[in-house]
Amino acid sequence: MGFKNNKVVSKKISNFKWNRKNKNINMKAYKEIKNGSAYSDLIGLYGEPDDFHQTSVSGKKAITATYLTNIDGTAGAKAEFYFINDKLTNKKQIGLK
């Protein structure tokens, strides 16, 4: 966790592997996740991410959510989603099929 003036400004969870019962993320599903989507919608569809990083800067909450498990893709495949104030602003993927 990161602190500023005795307040938490960032937190991160990493290298946590979920055993999800949610559906897998593949290239088709990835393309269907559009900018403006809510963070809660992503969690509802695919469960909690394997890597989560949240910061708060100038009153804006930024979240990076990375999925490494329940991915349809090549070895090392992943999907990353970037949110500002709980709305998807950007995403990237490596090795999805």
N, C-alpha and C positions, 0 to 999 in steps of 0.2 A: 504494500500500500504506500501511496505517496501522500505526504502531509504538507500543508501550507497554513500557517497561522493556527496550528492545532486543529485543523479540519482535514478530512480525507478528501483529496482531489483526484486520486486515481486508485484503481484496484485491478488486480489481474489474477486469473486462474489459468494455469497452463498444464499441459501434459496429463490431462484428465481424460480417460477413455470411457465413454458412456456405452452401456449395453442398451441400445435403443430398440424400442418396439415400433418406432415411427418408420415411415417409408424412407428409402434411400434417396440421396441427392445424386442425380445423373445430369447429363448435359441438358436434356429436355426440361427437367424440373428447374435447373439453374436459370435457364432462359426465361422461364415463366415468372421468376421473382423480379418484380419491376421496382425501379426507383420510386420512392414514396411509400413503399410497403412498410407496415409497422413491425417493430422488433417482435412484439408479442405474436404476430401472425407467423413469423418465421419459426419461433419456438413451438407454436401450436402444430405446425406441419412436421418439423424435423427434430424436435426436442432441443435440449440444452446443447450449446456448442462445446467442443472439446477444449477450446482455448477462448477465453473471454477477457477483454481488456476494456475498462471504462475509465474515462477521465471527465473532469468538469473544468471548463475554462471559460471565463467571462460569462457565466450563466448558461453555457451550452453543454449538454451532456453528449459525449462522443463514445460510441461503443464499436469495438471490433470483435466480431464473432467468427471463429474459424472452426470448420468441420473437417475432421480427419477420419472419423469412423462413419460407417453406413454411407460410404461414398462408392458409386459405381465408376471405376476408372482404373488407370494404371497404378503401379506401385508409386507411392508418394503423392497420390492425387489429393487435392484439398479444394475447399471452397471457402472464400472469405467474404464477409459482408460488413459494410461500414455504415453506421447510423449516426445521425445528428438529431438530438431531441427525439429519439425513438422512430425516426423515419429513415429508410434506406436512401443513401446518397451515392453509393458506389459499391461495386463488387468485383471480385476477380476469382479465377479458378485456374488450377493446374491439373492437367491430366484427366479431366472428366470424360466419360464416354456417353 
